[in-house]
Amino acid sequence: MLYEPSIITKYNDKDDSLQVALYFKNPPGRILRKKWSAEWKVIPNLENWINFFKNSESNLKNETYYDLDYELIGNLHERTKYMFPNDNSVIFGTKFQVADTFHYR
């Protein structure tokens, strides 16, 4: 679980067992990208309401909103690039966005 593999689970009711498969998808170009976005926790302005709240049930279900300027925090994004070189290793490149600031790992 340390390297965030893809997970598939299936419940077998005949045996009352759970089957779990963990794997890394090795794409044809040997690069796989994933994106994660956090739910909004600050009060949005009209533009952010239209872009992020109007069609998002998860953002509308939030019970707590912080009274902070959205330009200071905004929404949190994480983009991870998984690279699979020919030596069977895995390289992760992660880019975080907090408001207008980008951080790389």
C-alpha positions, 0 to 999 in steps of 0.5 A, a space after each residue: 500500500 506504500 506505493 499506492 497500487 490499483 486495488 480490485 476486490 470481489 466478495 465471494 458469498 459462497 465461501 464468505 471470503 473477500 478476494 483482494 488484488 493489488 497491482 501496478 498498471 503498466 501502460 503502453 507508454 510506460 507513464 500513468 497519470 492520476 489526479 486527486 482533488 479535495 472537496 471545497 472547504 471554503 465559502 466559494 464566490 459565484 465563479 467557483 460555485 458555478 465551476 465546482 459546486 453546481 454539479 458536484 454532490 460531494 461539495 454540496 454535502 460538506 457540513 463545515 465551511 471555513 470563512 477564509 479567502 478562497 484565493 489563499 486556499 482554493 481547492 487542493 489538487 494533486 497530480 501524480 505521474 507514475 513512470 515504469 522504466 525498463 528495469 522494473 522500478 517505479 518512479 513517482 512525480 507528484 505536483 501539488 497545487 494549493 491556490 496558485 502555488 505549485 509544489 513538486 515532490 
